[in-house]
Amino acid sequence: MRKGAKRAVIGSVFALMLGGAGYGTLTIVSAVSDDGSGPGTTSEKSGPPDKDEVADTTEAFFEAWEQGRGARAASFTNNASAAEPVLTSFGGSGHLTDVTITPGTAQGTTVPFSVRATVSYAGTTKPLTYDSELTVVRGITTGRALVDWEPTVVHPELGDGDTLVTEESSSPPIEAVGRDGSVLTKDKYPSLGPVLDELRKRYGRSAGGTHGVELSIRHTSSGAADTSLLTLTEGRAGRLPTTISPRAQAAAEKAVTAYKESSVVAVKPSTGEILAVANNRADGWNAALEGELAPGSTMKIISSAMLIDNGLTTAEGPAPCSDSAVSDSATFRNLKGMKANENATLAESFARSCNTAFVKFADEIQDDSLTKEAQEKFGLGRDDWKAGITTFDGSVPVSEGPDTAAALLGQGKVQMSPLNMASVTATAITGTFRQPVIVPQDLDGRRLAEAGGLRAGTVNQLRAMMNRTATSGTAAKAMAGVPGSIGAKTGSAEVDGQATSNSWFTGFRDDVAAAAMAQQGGHGSDAAGPIVAQVLRAGG
């Protein structure tokens, strides 16, 4: 690395951006040198680092990184203990050599850069190039200008606790195919990236592939499947059939891009097959399958089934919608602007998503009534799903006090994922719980979860209530123009500390059921509704 050249590039825009701005005071103190190896002198400043500090810090950090001195490079960050194992793995277990880092034009204290390196293993070498960026900040205790440590500095796909490893792949590669026989790839369907990684980990050997040599990200903390970055020696991919519908998956991928922190799942009610899984999240979490969040009023599907099954009311029976309702000294209200109707039926209160109508039944049910309905009829909350991939199976714990009323509204301790709610809709409209799967059961002979399902009379009432909601209730706007036999339920889940509720929505069209969630997306029809509608229009 030519120090002068890099410093000139890094500092090029600071004269214009920072000009004559002054930041705090300057105090000369005695301190250890940058690598902590001995005494030295440094300037303890306050305020953002200036152009020279940004240039000096990035220059020193890049130089140490290029030289494979992980500990020294880490000393130029504000979290050396976390940075050192990642930077050390770069040239160590990652087998990356001949490293050249080229900075781009700085934007404030943020410096973009490109990395060029060679991966070498067992006599095989391949080049690796990628782009990243770092930000220089003021050290809180030392006043030094330091790289603000994030694993993404070293590689944009690294997360907390991750390291780089080059070795024979832990699992043979797979060629995952959709239900139409077409190949599913991360490039075409980005949301399937973590799904395909896990399927490879689970089924790579049984699919008949052979190992290759790869540079991968090892997710030590989470235990997730390795993420392959570069293949040095090709293994033979084994063919793995999945239940994914490329048409539904493409629609799901497109739908979530319009809403931040959103996830959607589609299933085939007649079989339980998962047709689509998509996420648009900054943290990369597969919330579509593993989310654990309060589902809001989409839970009223299960609550209504429980009320009907326990003989407390029927779709056309009474469920008065008042302005407020009290349960165990806790007062519950409806969304602002909802008009009271003391003569409302369950179907009307369901379609309008009247909270108080459901709260009034809290004192008439047992603490475990909703739990039993969820477990015994809808197959939820027993931690026994074997979908072929990691899933959260829902949680509807036994409640007491005001939590019983809250649970009826999908709040309190109730937690679901979009997959759970898509399955709830599938069970509600068919009467049969079919545990969701993403690979065929006969692939490995695993035993799927079972549940009792619903009576035909309950199913007919739920279908009618969901259809009313989709055609003239709170879901009508989102479901407008969706053809076929349709139904839906909206949900808005309030979360402590959030100014805006989480948006939930589940619906069906013919033999496709879908559910979506968008954190801080607002009302159900604001964000999650359009996502579900777009997936349903695509069909299975």
Secondary structure, 3 states (H helix, E strand, C coil): CCHHHHHHHHCCCHHHHHCCCCCCCCEEEEEECCCCCCEEEEEECCCCCCHHHHHHHHHHHHHHHHCCCHHHHHHCECCHHHHHHHHHHHHCCCCEEEEEEEECCCECCEEEEEEEEEEEECCEEEEEEEEEEEEEEECCCCCCEEECCCHHHCCCCCCCCEEEEEEECCCCCEEEECCCCCECCCCCCHHHHHHHHHHHHHHCCCCCCCCCEEEEEEECCCCCCCEEEEEEECCCCEEEECCCCHHHHHHHHHHHCCCCCEEEEEEECCCCEEEEEEEECCCCCCHHHHCCECCHHHHHHHHHHHHHHCCCCCCCCECCECCEEEECCEEEECCCCCCCECCCEHHHHHHHCCHHHHHCCHHHCCCCHHHHHHHHHCCCCCCCCCCCCCCCCCECCCCCCHHHHHHHCCCCCCEECHHHHHHHHHHHHHCCCCCCECCCHHHCCCCCCCCCCCCHHHHHHHHHHHHHHHHHCCCHHHHCCCCCCEEEEEEEECCCCCCCCEEEEEEEECCEEEEEEECCCCCCCCCHHHHHHHHHHHCC
